[in-house]
Amino acid sequence: MDCGDGMRCAADGACEPIPCSEGFACVDGTRCETPASAGADVHGCAPIGCTEGFTCPAQTACVTGDPSADAHGCVRGTCDMDSECTTGGYCVESFCYPELGRCLMPSA
């Protein structure tokens, strides 16, 4: 039986996720824990917090305990104008981004 990427055939014949502790490779920004760990996926890969070595992307900051933070604890800066964003940032719809926004025509 072919269970697909990241899966394996269990003893009962059903497909199950391959745990990272048994060879599944976690993506950058995550580390191998257990599937029961906070924020972990079915393989046991859990986000590395910004207070634990993860570097927040441009125009975000590490803020512990903020409900708007992403899985790593990074929060996008708020603004009213470009000058309120860190060097090279742009204020787009009240949030700082590393690049300008794009205007798109609505789909028909």
Backbone atoms as SQL, in Angstrom:
CREATE TABLE atoms (id INTEGER PRIMARY KEY, chain TEXT, resi INTEGER, resn TEXT, atom TEXT, x REAL, y REAL, z REAL);
INSERT INTO atoms VALUES
  (1, 'A', 1, 'MET', 'N', 0.848, -1.178, 0.000),
  (2, 'A', 1, 'MET', 'CA', 0.000, 0.000, 0.000),
  (3, 'A', 1, 'MET', 'C', 0.896, 1.245, 0.000),
  (4, 'A', 2, 'ASP', 'N', 0.577, 2.190, -0.848),
  (5, 'A', 2, 'ASP', 'CA', 1.316, 3.453, -0.897),
  (6, 'A', 2, 'ASP', 'C', 0.544, 4.491, -0.100),
  (7, 'A', 3, 'CYS', 'N', 1.122, 4.915, 1.003),
  (8, 'A', 3, 'CYS', 'CA', 0.446, 5.865, 1.877),
  (9, 'A', 3, 'CYS', 'C', 0.743, 7.318, 1.520),
  (10, 'A', 4, 'GLY', 'N', 1.729, 7.575, 0.696),
  (11, 'A', 4, 'GLY', 'CA', 2.057, 8.943, 0.305),
  (12, 'A', 4, 'GLY', 'C', 3.196, 9.519, 1.127),
  (13, 'A', 5, 'ASP', 'N', 3.619, 10.709, 0.726),
  (14, 'A', 5, 'ASP', 'CA', 4.736, 11.382, 1.386),
  (15, 'A', 5, 'ASP', 'C', 4.458, 11.636, 2.858),
  (16, 'A', 6, 'GLY', 'N', 5.441, 11.344, 3.694),
  (17, 'A', 6, 'GLY', 'CA', 5.340, 11.608, 5.121),
  (18, 'A', 6, 'GLY', 'C', 4.488, 10.608, 5.879),
  (19, 'A', 7, 'MET', 'N', 4.029, 9.585, 5.184),
  (20, 'A', 7, 'MET', 'CA', 3.166, 8.570, 5.809),
  (21, 'A', 7, 'MET', 'C', 3.812, 7.198, 5.651),
  (22, 'A', 8, 'ARG', 'N', 3.340, 6.262, 6.444),
  (23, 'A', 8, 'ARG', 'CA', 3.809, 4.875, 6.348),
  (24, 'A', 8, 'ARG', 'C', 2.655, 3.940, 6.668),
  (25, 'A', 9, 'CYS', 'N', 2.841, 2.693, 6.325),
  (26, 'A', 9, 'CYS', 'CA', 1.842, 1.676, 6.599),
  (27, 'A', 9, 'CYS', 'C', 2.072, 1.136, 8.009),
  (28, 'A', 10, 'ALA', 'N', 1.065, 1.238, 8.854),
  (29, 'A', 10, 'ALA', 'CA', 1.152, 0.745, 10.236),
  (30, 'A', 10, 'ALA', 'C', 0.940, -0.770, 10.256),
  (31, 'A', 11, 'ALA', 'N', 1.164, -1.375, 11.411),
  (32, 'A', 11, 'ALA', 'CA', 1.021, -2.830, 11.562),
  (33, 'A', 11, 'ALA', 'C', -0.390, -3.302, 11.228),
  (34, 'A', 12, 'ASP', 'N', -1.402, -2.452, 11.466),
  (35, 'A', 12, 'ASP', 'CA', -2.787, -2.840, 11.187),
  (36, 'A', 12, 'ASP', 'C', -3.185, -2.588, 9.732),
  (37, 'A', 13, 'GLY', 'N', -2.236, -2.101, 8.919),
  (38, 'A', 13, 'GLY', 'CA', -2.502, -1.859, 7.512),
  (39, 'A', 13, 'GLY', 'C', -2.982, -0.456, 7.191),
  (40, 'A', 14, 'ALA', 'N', -3.269, 0.331, 8.208),
  (41, 'A', 14, 'ALA', 'CA', -3.714, 1.711, 7.988),
  (42, 'A', 14, 'ALA', 'C', -2.498, 2.620, 7.806),
  (43, 'A', 15, 'CYS', 'N', -2.705, 3.726, 7.144),
  (44, 'A', 15, 'CYS', 'CA', -1.626, 4.700, 6.980),
  (45, 'A', 15, 'CYS', 'C', -1.518, 5.563, 8.233),
  (46, 'A', 16, 'GLU', 'N', -0.279, 5.904, 8.602),
  (47, 'A', 16, 'GLU', 'CA', -0.039, 6.773, 9.750),
  (48, 'A', 16, 'GLU', 'C', 1.133, 7.701, 9.449),
  (49, 'A', 17, 'PRO', 'N', 1.171, 8.878, 10.113),
  (50, 'A', 17, 'PRO', 'CA', 2.292, 9.800, 9.895),
  (51, 'A', 17, 'PRO', 'C', 3.601, 9.196, 10.406),
  (52, 'A', 18, 'ILE', 'N', 4.697, 9.477, 9.692),
  (53, 'A', 18, 'ILE', 'CA', 6.019, 9.070, 10.162),
  (54, 'A', 18, 'ILE', 'C', 6.469, 10.108, 11.188),
  (55, 'A', 19, 'PRO', 'N', 6.765, 9.697, 12.424),
  (56, 'A', 19, 'PRO', 'CA', 7.226, 10.662, 13.426),
  (57, 'A', 19, 'PRO', 'C', 8.611, 11.208, 13.066),
  (58, 'A', 20, 'CYS', 'N', 8.858, 12.457, 13.447),
  (59, 'A', 20, 'CYS', 'CA', 10.178, 13.043, 13.177),
  (60, 'A', 20, 'CYS', 'C', 11.260, 12.304, 13.955),
  (61, 'A', 21, 'SER', 'N', 10.893, 11.677, 15.042),
  (62, 'A', 21, 'SER', 'CA', 11.863, 10.902, 15.823),
  (63, 'A', 21, 'SER', 'C', 12.251, 9.604, 15.110),
  (64, 'A', 22, 'GLU', 'N', 11.532, 9.299, 14.007),
  (65, 'A', 22, 'GLU', 'CA', 11.825, 8.091, 13.238),
  (66, 'A', 22, 'GLU', 'C', 12.145, 8.395, 11.780),
  (67, 'A', 23, 'GLY', 'N', 12.616, 9.616, 11.521),
  (68, 'A', 23, 'GLY', 'CA', 13.109, 9.915, 10.184),
  (69, 'A', 23, 'GLY', 'C', 12.395, 10.992, 9.399),
  (70, 'A', 24, 'PHE', 'N', 11.196, 11.421, 9.799),
  (71, 'A', 24, 'PHE', 'CA', 10.541, 12.501, 9.060),
  (72, 'A', 24, 'PHE', 'C', 11.330, 13.782, 9.299),
  (73, 'A', 25, 'ALA', 'N', 11.634, 14.526, 8.246),
  (74, 'A', 25, 'ALA', 'CA', 12.432, 15.749, 8.347),
  (75, 'A', 25, 'ALA', 'C', 11.528, 16.963, 8.587),
  (76, 'A', 26, 'CYS', 'N', 11.717, 17.625, 9.717),
  (77, 'A', 26, 'CYS', 'CA', 10.967, 18.838, 10.025),
  (78, 'A', 26, 'CYS', 'C', 11.480, 19.986, 9.160),
  (79, 'A', 27, 'VAL', 'N', 10.595, 20.913, 8.806),
  (80, 'A', 27, 'VAL', 'CA', 10.979, 22.062, 7.982),
  (81, 'A', 27, 'VAL', 'C', 11.734, 23.092, 8.828),
  (82, 'A', 28, 'ASP', 'N', 12.441, 24.011, 8.140),
  (83, 'A', 28, 'ASP', 'CA', 13.147, 25.085, 8.826),
  (84, 'A', 28, 'ASP', 'C', 12.177, 25.851, 9.724),
  (85, 'A', 29, 'GLY', 'N', 12.653, 26.240, 10.882),
  (86, 'A', 29, 'GLY', 'CA', 11.836, 26.981, 11.829),
  (87, 'A', 29, 'GLY', 'C', 11.064, 26.094, 12.787),
  (88, 'A', 30, 'THR', 'N', 11.232, 24.773, 12.621),
  (89, 'A', 30, 'THR', 'CA', 10.599, 23.824, 13.543),
  (90, 'A', 30, 'THR', 'C', 11.654, 22.859, 14.057),
  (91, 'A', 31, 'ARG', 'N', 11.314, 22.164, 15.131),
  (92, 'A', 31, 'ARG', 'CA', 12.212, 21.144, 15.679),
  (93, 'A', 31, 'ARG', 'C', 11.384, 19.925, 16.060),
  (94, 'A', 32, 'CYS', 'N', 12.060, 18.806, 16.172),
  (95, 'A', 32, 'CYS', 'CA', 11.388, 17.549, 16.485),
  (96, 'A', 32, 'CYS', 'C', 11.050, 17.474, 17.968),
  (97, 'A', 33, 'GLU', 'N', 9.779, 17.366, 18.254),
  (98, 'A', 33, 'GLU', 'CA', 9.258, 17.171, 19.609),
  (99, 'A', 33, 'GLU', 'C', 8.411, 15.900, 19.564),
  (100, 'A', 34, 'THR', 'N', 7.206, 15.954, 20.075),
  (101, 'A', 34, 'THR', 'CA', 6.245, 14.861, 19.950),
  (102, 'A', 34, 'THR', 'C', 4.953, 15.447, 19.405),
  (103, 'A', 35, 'PRO', 'N', 4.108, 14.626, 18.787),
  (104, 'A', 35, 'PRO', 'CA', 2.842, 15.152, 18.278),
  (105, 'A', 35, 'PRO', 'C', 1.975, 15.802, 19.364),
  (106, 'A', 36, 'ALA', 'N', 2.188, 15.444, 20.621),
  (107, 'A', 36, 'ALA', 'CA', 1.409, 16.028, 21.714),
  (108, 'A', 36, 'ALA', 'C', 1.947, 17.383, 22.182),
  (109, 'A', 37, 'SER', 'N', 3.122, 17.798, 21.693),
  (110, 'A', 37, 'SER', 'CA', 3.714, 19.080, 22.086),
  (111, 'A', 37, 'SER', 'C', 2.890, 20.238, 21.547),
  (112, 'A', 38, 'ALA', 'N', 2.914, 21.350, 22.276),
  (113, 'A', 38, 'ALA', 'CA', 2.159, 22.537, 21.872),
  (114, 'A', 38, 'ALA', 'C', 2.553, 22.991, 20.471),
  (115, 'A', 39, 'GLY', 'N', 1.566, 23.114, 19.584),
  (116, 'A', 39, 'GLY', 'CA', 1.792, 23.597, 18.236),
  (117, 'A', 39, 'GLY', 'C', 2.386, 22.587, 17.280),
  (118, 'A', 40, 'ALA', 'N', 2.656, 21.370, 17.739),
  (119, 'A', 40, 'ALA', 'CA', 3.288, 20.359, 16.884),
  (120, 'A', 40, 'ALA', 'C', 2.309, 19.816, 15.849),
  (121, 'A', 41, 'ASP', 'N', 2.859, 19.429, 14.692),
  (122, 'A', 41, 'ASP', 'CA', 2.025, 18.792, 13.674),
  (123, 'A', 41, 'ASP', 'C', 1.963, 17.284, 13.942),
  (124, 'A', 42, 'VAL', 'N', 1.336, 16.545, 13.035),
  (125, 'A', 42, 'VAL', 'CA', 1.142, 15.107, 13.233),
  (126, 'A', 42, 'VAL', 'C', 2.446, 14.319, 13.250),
  (127, 'A', 43, 'HIS', 'N', 3.533, 14.919, 12.760),
  (128, 'A', 43, 'HIS', 'CA', 4.838, 14.255, 12.755),
  (129, 'A', 43, 'HIS', 'C', 5.639, 14.568, 14.022),
  (130, 'A', 44, 'GLY', 'N', 5.171, 15.546, 14.804),
  (131, 'A', 44, 'GLY', 'CA', 5.881, 15.952, 16.009),
  (132, 'A', 44, 'GLY', 'C', 6.762, 17.167, 15.797),
  (133, 'A', 45, 'CYS', 'N', 6.676, 17.806, 14.644),
  (134, 'A', 45, 'CYS', 'CA', 7.465, 19.009, 14.371),
  (135, 'A', 45, 'CYS', 'C', 6.766, 20.215, 14.985),
  (136, 'A', 46, 'ALA', 'N', 7.463, 20.922, 15.873),
  (137, 'A', 46, 'ALA', 'CA', 6.881, 22.065, 16.587),
  (138, 'A', 46, 'ALA', 'C', 7.652, 23.336, 16.246),
  (139, 'A', 47, 'PRO', 'N', 6.942, 24.476, 16.166),
  (140, 'A', 47, 'PRO', 'CA', 7.619, 25.734, 15.856),
  (141, 'A', 47, 'PRO', 'C', 8.649, 26.097, 16.921),
  (142, 'A', 48, 'ILE', 'N', 9.775, 26.648, 16.472),
  (143, 'A', 48, 'ILE', 'CA', 10.781, 27.175, 17.396),
  (144, 'A', 48, 'ILE', 'C', 10.364, 28.602, 17.722),
  (145, 'A', 49, 'GLY', 'N', 10.271, 28.929, 18.997),
  (146, 'A', 49, 'GLY', 'CA', 9.867, 30.264, 19.408),
  (147, 'A', 49, 'GLY', 'C', 10.964, 31.293, 19.173),
  (148, 'A', 50, 'CYS', 'N', 10.544, 32.543, 19.010),
  (149, 'A', 50, 'CYS', 'CA', 11.527, 33.611, 18.789),
  (150, 'A', 50, 'CYS', 'C', 12.373, 33.866, 20.032),
  (151, 'A', 51, 'THR', 'N', 11.927, 33.416, 21.188),
  (152, 'A', 51, 'THR', 'CA', 12.741, 33.530, 22.399),
  (153, 'A', 51, 'THR', 'C', 13.678, 32.334, 22.552),
  (154, 'A', 52, 'GLU', 'N', 13.563, 31.380, 21.600),
  (155, 'A', 52, 'GLU', 'CA', 14.371, 30.161, 21.648),
  (156, 'A', 52, 'GLU', 'C', 15.306, 30.032, 20.450),
  (157, 'A', 53, 'GLY', 'N', 15.503, 31.133, 19.711),
  (158, 'A', 53, 'GLY', 'CA', 16.449, 31.092, 18.612),
  (159, 'A', 53, 'GLY', 'C', 15.871, 31.348, 17.236),
  (160, 'A', 54, 'PHE', 'N', 14.552, 31.332, 17.063),
  (161, 'A', 54, 'PHE', 'CA', 13.969, 31.640, 15.760),
  (162, 'A', 54, 'PHE', 'C', 14.093, 33.149, 15.524),
  (163, 'A', 55, 'THR', 'N', 14.516, 33.542, 14.337),
  (164, 'A', 55, 'THR', 'CA', 14.641, 34.952, 13.993),
  (165, 'A', 55, 'THR', 'C', 13.383, 35.397, 13.258),
  (166, 'A', 56, 'CYS', 'N', 12.695, 36.377, 13.827),
  (167, 'A', 56, 'CYS', 'CA', 11.468, 36.893, 13.206),
  (168, 'A', 56, 'CYS', 'C', 11.796, 37.554, 11.873),
  (169, 'A', 57, 'PRO', 'N', 10.905, 37.424, 10.889),
  (170, 'A', 57, 'PRO', 'CA', 11.135, 38.039, 9.585),
  (171, 'A', 57, 'PRO', 'C', 11.134, 39.570, 9.653),
  (172, 'A', 58, 'ALA', 'N', 11.601, 40.189, 8.575),
  (173, 'A', 58, 'ALA', 'CA', 11.619, 41.649, 8.483),
  (174, 'A', 58, 'ALA', 'C', 10.231, 42.219, 8.747),
  (175, 'A', 59, 'GLN', 'N', 10.192, 43.349, 9.423),
  (176, 'A', 59, 'GLN', 'CA', 8.977, 44.093, 9.756),
  (177, 'A', 59, 'GLN', 'C', 8.108, 43.395, 10.798),
  (178, 'A', 60, 'THR', 'N', 8.688, 42.428, 11.512),
  (179, 'A', 60, 'THR', 'CA', 8.015, 41.803, 12.649),
  (180, 'A', 60, 'THR', 'C', 8.963, 41.849, 13.842),
  (181, 'A', 61, 'ALA', 'N', 8.403, 41.631, 15.020),
  (182, 'A', 61, 'ALA', 'CA', 9.210, 41.630, 16.244),
  (183, 'A', 61, 'ALA', 'C', 8.763, 40.488, 17.142),
  (184, 'A', 62, 'CYS', 'N', 9.665, 40.029, 17.979),
  (185, 'A', 62, 'CYS', 'CA', 9.368, 38.970, 18.938),
  (186, 'A', 62, 'CYS', 'C', 8.648, 39.594, 20.130),
  (187, 'A', 63, 'VAL', 'N', 7.405, 39.168, 20.342),
  (188, 'A', 63, 'VAL', 'CA', 6.594, 39.697, 21.439),
  (189, 'A', 63, 'VAL', 'C', 5.948, 38.510, 22.148),
  (190, 'A', 64, 'THR', 'N', 6.363, 38.254, 23.375),
  (191, 'A', 64, 'THR', 'CA', 5.810, 37.121, 24.111),
  (192, 'A', 64, 'THR', 'C', 4.421, 37.453, 24.645),
  (193, 'A', 65, 'GLY', 'N', 3.541, 36.497, 24.566),
  (194, 'A', 65, 'GLY', 'CA', 2.200, 36.628, 25.125),
  (195, 'A', 65, 'GLY', 'C', 1.220, 37.440, 24.300),
  (196, 'A', 66, 'ASP', 'N', 1.576, 37.870, 23.108),
  (197, 'A', 66, 'ASP', 'CA', 0.664, 38.655, 22.273),
  (198, 'A', 66, 'ASP', 'C', -0.251, 37.705, 21.505),
  (199, 'A', 67, 'PRO', 'N', -1.577, 37.848, 21.653),
  (200, 'A', 67, 'PRO', 'CA', -2.493, 36.935, 20.952),
  (201, 'A', 67, 'PRO', 'C', -2.446, 37.047, 19.424),
  (202, 'A', 68, 'SER', 'N', -1.888, 38.145, 18.891),
  (203, 'A', 68, 'SER', 'CA', -1.802, 38.280, 17.438),
  (204, 'A', 68, 'SER', 'C', -0.496, 37.706, 16.883),
  (205, 'A', 69, 'ALA', 'N', 0.346, 37.157, 17.741),
  (206, 'A', 69, 'ALA', 'CA', 1.633, 36.593, 17.311),
  (207, 'A', 69, 'ALA', 'C', 1.420, 35.323, 16.480),
  (208, 'A', 70, 'ASP', 'N', 2.374, 35.064, 15.574),
  (209, 'A', 70, 'ASP', 'CA', 2.324, 33.818, 14.810),
  (210, 'A', 70, 'ASP', 'C', 2.844, 32.671, 15.686),
  (211, 'A', 71, 'ALA', 'N', 2.975, 31.500, 15.118),
  (212, 'A', 71, 'ALA', 'CA', 3.381, 30.311, 15.885),
  (213, 'A', 71, 'ALA', 'C', 4.759, 30.448, 16.521),
  (214, 'A', 72, 'HIS', 'N', 5.597, 31.347, 15.999),
  (215, 'A', 72, 'HIS', 'CA', 6.940, 31.553, 16.534),
  (216, 'A', 72, 'HIS', 'C', 6.979, 32.672, 17.580),
  (217, 'A', 73, 'GLY', 'N', 5.888, 33.420, 17.739),
  (218, 'A', 73, 'GLY', 'CA', 5.857, 34.550, 18.662),
  (219, 'A', 73, 'GLY', 'C', 6.168, 35.877, 17.995),
  (220, 'A', 74, 'CYS', 'N', 6.166, 35.920, 16.671),
  (221, 'A', 74, 'CYS', 'CA', 6.481, 37.145, 15.921),
  (222, 'A', 74, 'CYS', 'C', 5.202, 37.920, 15.630),
  (223, 'A', 75, 'VAL', 'N', 5.291, 39.243, 15.791),
  (224, 'A', 75, 'VAL', 'CA', 4.142, 40.122, 15.576),
  (225, 'A', 75, 'VAL', 'C', 4.517, 41.175, 14.535),
  (226, 'A', 76, 'ARG', 'N', 3.635, 41.376, 13.565),
  (227, 'A', 76, 'ARG', 'CA', 3.852, 42.390, 12.526),
  (228, 'A', 76, 'ARG', 'C', 3.639, 43.768, 13.128),
  (229, 'A', 77, 'GLY', 'N', 4.527, 44.722, 12.806),
  (230, 'A', 77, 'GLY', 'CA', 4.431, 46.085, 13.302),
  (231, 'A', 77, 'GLY', 'C', 3.214, 46.802, 12.733),
  (232, 'A', 78, 'THR', 'N', 2.631, 47.703, 13.520),
  (233, 'A', 78, 'THR', 'CA', 1.510, 48.509, 13.048),
  (234, 'A', 78, 'THR', 'C', 2.012, 49.895, 12.667),
  (235, 'A', 79, 'CYS', 'N', 1.264, 50.586, 11.806),
  (236, 'A', 79, 'CYS', 'CA', 1.729, 51.869, 11.293),
  (237, 'A', 79, 'CYS', 'C', 0.582, 52.668, 10.693),
  (238, 'A', 80, 'ASP', 'N', 0.867, 53.955, 10.486),
  (239, 'A', 80, 'ASP', 'CA', -0.008, 54.836, 9.716),
  (240, 'A', 80, 'ASP', 'C', 0.719, 55.348, 8.480),
  (241, 'A', 81, 'MET', 'N', 2.066, 55.262, 8.499),
  (242, 'A', 81, 'MET', 'CA', 2.872, 55.707, 7.356),
  (243, 'A', 81, 'MET', 'C', 4.171, 54.922, 7.313),
  (244, 'A', 82, 'ASP', 'N', 4.811, 54.906, 6.133),
  (245, 'A', 82, 'ASP', 'CA', 6.035, 54.133, 5.916),
  (246, 'A', 82, 'ASP', 'C', 7.120, 54.440, 6.947),
  (247, 'A', 83, 'SER', 'N', 7.252, 55.691, 7.338),
  (248, 'A', 83, 'SER', 'CA', 8.328, 56.079, 8.255),
  (249, 'A', 83, 'SER', 'C', 8.208, 55.421, 9.630),
  (250, 'A', 84, 'GLU', 'N', 7.059, 54.854, 9.954),
  (251, 'A', 84, 'GLU', 'CA', 6.874, 54.166, 11.240),
  (252, 'A', 84, 'GLU', 'C', 7.355, 52.720, 11.194),
  (253, 'A', 85, 'CYS', 'N', 7.688, 52.227, 10.018),
  (254, 'A', 85, 'CYS', 'CA', 8.208, 50.866, 9.860),
  (255, 'A', 85, 'CYS', 'C', 9.727, 50.915, 9.930),
  (256, 'A', 86, 'THR', 'N', 10.359, 49.779, 10.267),
  (257, 'A', 86, 'THR', 'CA', 11.816, 49.753, 10.318),
  (258, 'A', 86, 'THR', 'C', 12.375, 49.996, 8.922),
  (259, 'A', 87, 'THR', 'N', 13.632, 50.284, 8.845),
  (260, 'A', 87, 'THR', 'CA', 14.295, 50.654, 7.597),
  (261, 'A', 87, 'THR', 'C', 13.899, 49.742, 6.444),
  (262, 'A', 88, 'GLY', 'N', 13.446, 50.362, 5.380),
  (263, 'A', 88, 'GLY', 'CA', 13.092, 49.617, 4.177),
  (264, 'A', 88, 'GLY', 'C', 11.676, 49.064, 4.188),
  (265, 'A', 89, 'GLY', 'N', 10.903, 49.342, 5.241),
  (266, 'A', 89, 'GLY', 'CA', 9.557, 48.805, 5.332),
  (267, 'A', 89, 'GLY', 'C', 8.513, 49.738, 4.748),
  (268, 'A', 90, 'TYR', 'N', 7.352, 49.181, 4.450),
  (269, 'A', 90, 'TYR', 'CA', 6.242, 49.923, 3.881),
  (270, 'A', 90, 'TYR', 'C', 4.988, 49.686, 4.704),
  (271, 'A', 91, 'CYS', 'N', 4.226, 50.750, 4.912),
  (272, 'A', 91, 'CYS', 'CA', 2.964, 50.643, 5.639),
  (273, 'A', 91, 'CYS', 'C', 1.873, 50.283, 4.633),
  (274, 'A', 92, 'VAL', 'N', 1.303, 49.089, 4.784),
  (275, 'A', 92, 'VAL', 'CA', 0.259, 48.593, 3.888),
  (276, 'A', 92, 'VAL', 'C', -0.927, 48.182, 4.748),
  (277, 'A', 93, 'GLU', 'N', -2.031, 48.921, 4.593),
  (278, 'A', 93, 'GLU', 'CA', -3.249, 48.652, 5.356),
  (279, 'A', 93, 'GLU', 'C', -2.957, 48.548, 6.851),
  (280, 'A', 94, 'SER', 'N', -2.183, 49.503, 7.355),
  (281, 'A', 94, 'SER', 'CA', -1.878, 49.683, 8.792),
  (282, 'A', 94, 'SER', 'C', -0.888, 48.675, 9.377),
  (283, 'A', 95, 'PHE', 'N', -0.217, 47.893, 8.534),
  (284, 'A', 95, 'PHE', 'CA', 0.796, 46.955, 9.006),
  (285, 'A', 95, 'PHE', 'C', 2.074, 47.119, 8.189),
  (286, 'A', 96, 'CYS', 'N', 3.221, 46.897, 8.842),
  (287, 'A', 96, 'CYS', 'CA', 4.524, 47.028, 8.181),
  (288, 'A', 96, 'CYS', 'C', 4.868, 45.745, 7.418),
  (289, 'A', 97, 'TYR', 'N', 5.324, 45.930, 6.176),
  (290, 'A', 97, 'TYR', 'CA', 5.729, 44.818, 5.322),
  (291, 'A', 97, 'TYR', 'C', 7.065, 45.163, 4.666),
  (292, 'A', 98, 'PRO', 'N', 7.839, 44.147, 4.269),
  (293, 'A', 98, 'PRO', 'CA', 9.126, 44.415, 3.623),
  (294, 'A', 98, 'PRO', 'C', 8.990, 44.860, 2.165),
  (295, 'A', 99, 'GLU', 'N', 7.787, 44.765, 1.587),
  (296, 'A', 99, 'GLU', 'CA', 7.588, 45.207, 0.209),
  (297, 'A', 99, 'GLU', 'C', 6.234, 45.885, 0.081),
  (298, 'A', 100, 'LEU', 'N', 6.077, 46.657, -0.986),
  (299, 'A', 100, 'LEU', 'CA', 4.825, 47.353, -1.228),
  (300, 'A', 100, 'LEU', 'C', 3.694, 46.379, -1.513),
  (301, 'A', 101, 'GLY', 'N', 2.484, 46.801, -1.232),
  (302, 'A', 101, 'GLY', 'CA', 1.317, 46.003, -1.563),
  (303, 'A', 101, 'GLY', 'C', 1.039, 46.083, -3.056),
  (304, 'A', 102, 'ARG', 'N', 0.113, 45.285, -3.538),
  (305, 'A', 102, 'ARG', 'CA', -0.261, 45.265, -4.948),
  (306, 'A', 102, 'ARG', 'C', -1.760, 45.467, -5.057),
  (307, 'A', 103, 'CYS', 'N', -2.159, 46.284, -5.997),
  (308, 'A', 103, 'CYS', 'CA', -3.567, 46.495, -6.251),
  (309, 'A', 103, 'CYS', 'C', -4.011, 45.519, -7.341),
  (310, 'A', 104, 'LEU', 'N', -5.109, 44.852, -7.113),
  (311, 'A', 104, 'LEU', 'CA', -5.624, 43.892, -8.088),
  (312, 'A', 104, 'LEU', 'C', -7.080, 44.227, -8.392),
  (313, 'A', 105, 'MET', 'N', -7.472, 44.018, -9.619),
  (314, 'A', 105, 'MET', 'CA', -8.871, 44.198, -10.002),
  (315, 'A', 105, 'MET', 'C', -9.666, 43.032, -9.440),
  (316, 'A', 106, 'PRO', 'N', -10.876, 43.297, -8.967),
  (317, 'A', 106, 'PRO', 'CA', -11.697, 42.185, -8.460),
  (318, 'A', 106, 'PRO', 'C', -12.042, 41.231, -9.598),
  (319, 'A', 107, 'SER', 'N', -12.170, 39.960, -9.271),
  (320, 'A', 107, 'SER', 'CA', -12.518, 38.975, -10.298),
  (321, 'A', 107, 'SER', 'C', -13.995, 39.113, -10.647),
  (322, 'A', 108, 'ALA', 'N', -14.323, 38.777, -11.868),
  (323, 'A', 108, 'ALA', 'CA', -15.689, 38.952, -12.361),
  (324, 'A', 108, 'ALA', 'C', -16.607, 37.875, -11.862);
